Amino acid sequence: MARLVIFAFALLAVALGAFAVASIAGGPARARAAARPKEDRMPDTLRTVAYVALLLLMLGIVTGWLGGA
């Protein structure tokens, strides 16, 4: 259980760091976001972080870190 908590905090730290770096250097991303339709308001960086988190969640479930006995 402790390893899972440490892993979750490490994942959170990496995600927050990536989001912070992307928001600081987000000049071109803001221009791309303005060109998108109004229905799609999710920034590219956040979409990438969410995709990576989804892949890690699926990996954790498949390997037995999450869920299952």
TIVOMAR-595481 format. One record per residue (C-alpha): residue number from 1; y, z, x. Coordinates in steps of 0.05 Angstrom, whole numbers, plus 32768, in hexadecimal, padded with zeros to 4 digits. Last residue first. Layout:
<vexbas>
+-----+------+------+------+
!  nr !    y !    z !    x !
+-----+------+------+------+
! NUM !    Y !    Z !    X !
...
+-----+------+------+------+
</vexbas>
This chain:
<vexbas>
+-----+------+------+------+
!  nr !    y !    z !    x !
+-----+------+------+------+
!  69 ! 7F4A ! 7F9B ! 7F84 !
!  68 ! 7F74 ! 7F61 ! 7F6C !
!  67 ! 7FC0 ! 7F5D ! 7F6C !
!  66 ! 7FE6 ! 7F52 ! 7FAD !
!  65 ! 7FCC ! 7F52 ! 7FF4 !
!  64 ! 7F8C ! 7F30 ! 7FDC !
!  63 ! 7F91 ! 7EF0 ! 8004 !
!  62 ! 7F9E ! 7EC5 ! 7FC6 !
!  61 ! 7FD0 ! 7EF5 ! 7FA7 !
!  60 ! 7FF8 ! 7EFC ! 7FE8 !
!  59 ! 7FF8 ! 7EB1 ! 7FF3 !
!  58 ! 8012 ! 7EA6 ! 7FAC !
!  57 ! 8049 ! 7ED8 ! 7FB8 !
!  56 ! 805A ! 7EB8 ! 7FFB !
!  55 ! 805F ! 7E74 ! 7FD9 !
!  54 ! 808B ! 7E90 ! 7FA2 !
!  53 ! 80B8 ! 7EB2 ! 7FD5 !
!  52 ! 80BF ! 7E70 ! 7FFA !
!  51 ! 80D2 ! 7E4C ! 7FBA !
!  50 ! 8104 ! 7E82 ! 7FA7 !
!  49 ! 8124 ! 7E7E ! 7FEC !
!  48 ! 8129 ! 7E32 ! 7FE6 !
!  47 ! 8148 ! 7E37 ! 7FA0 !
!  46 ! 8179 ! 7E6B ! 7FB9 !
!  45 ! 818E ! 7E3D ! 7FF1 !
!  44 ! 8195 ! 7E01 ! 7FC4 !
!  43 ! 81C2 ! 7E26 ! 7F94 !
!  42 ! 81AA ! 7E2F ! 7F4C !
!  41 ! 81DC ! 7E14 ! 7F19 !
!  40 ! 81B3 ! 7DD9 ! 7EFF !
!  39 ! 81CA ! 7DCE ! 7EB7 !
!  38 ! 8210 ! 7DBD ! 7ECD !
!  37 ! 81FB ! 7D7C ! 7EF0 !
!  36 ! 81FD ! 7D7B ! 7F3C !
!  35 ! 8238 ! 7D60 ! 7F63 !
!  34 ! 8259 ! 7DA4 ! 7F69 !
!  33 ! 821A ! 7DC2 ! 7F87 !
!  32 ! 8219 ! 7D8C ! 7FBC !
!  31 ! 8260 ! 7D9E ! 7FD1 !
!  30 ! 824D ! 7DE8 ! 7FD1 !
!  29 ! 8211 ! 7DD9 ! 7FFD !
!  28 ! 823D ! 7DB5 ! 802F !
!  27 ! 8268 ! 7DF3 ! 803B !
!  26 ! 8231 ! 7E28 ! 8036 !
!  25 ! 8231 ! 7E42 ! 807D !
!  24 ! 8240 ! 7E8A ! 806A !
!  23 ! 8216 ! 7E85 ! 802B !
!  22 ! 81DC ! 7E68 ! 8052 !
!  21 ! 81DD ! 7E9F ! 8085 !
!  20 ! 81DF ! 7ED5 ! 804F !
!  19 ! 81A7 ! 7EB4 ! 8027 !
!  18 ! 817B ! 7EAF ! 8064 !
!  17 ! 8188 ! 7EF8 ! 8075 !
!  16 ! 817B ! 7F0E ! 802E !
!  15 ! 8139 ! 7EE8 ! 802D !
!  14 ! 8124 ! 7F03 ! 8070 !
!  13 ! 8135 ! 7F4B ! 805D !
!  12 ! 8110 ! 7F44 ! 801A !
!  11 ! 80D2 ! 7F29 ! 803C !
!  10 ! 80D4 ! 7F63 ! 806E !
!   9 ! 80DD ! 7F94 ! 8035 !
!   8 ! 80A2 ! 7F77 ! 800F !
!   7 ! 8076 ! 7F78 ! 804E !
!   6 ! 8088 ! 7FC1 ! 805A !
!   5 ! 8076 ! 7FD1 ! 8012 !
!   4 ! 8035 ! 7FAB ! 8017 !
!   3 ! 8023 ! 7FCC ! 8058 !
!   2 ! 8030 ! 8011 ! 8039 !
!   1 ! 8000 ! 8000 ! 8000 !
+-----+------+------+------+
</vexbas>
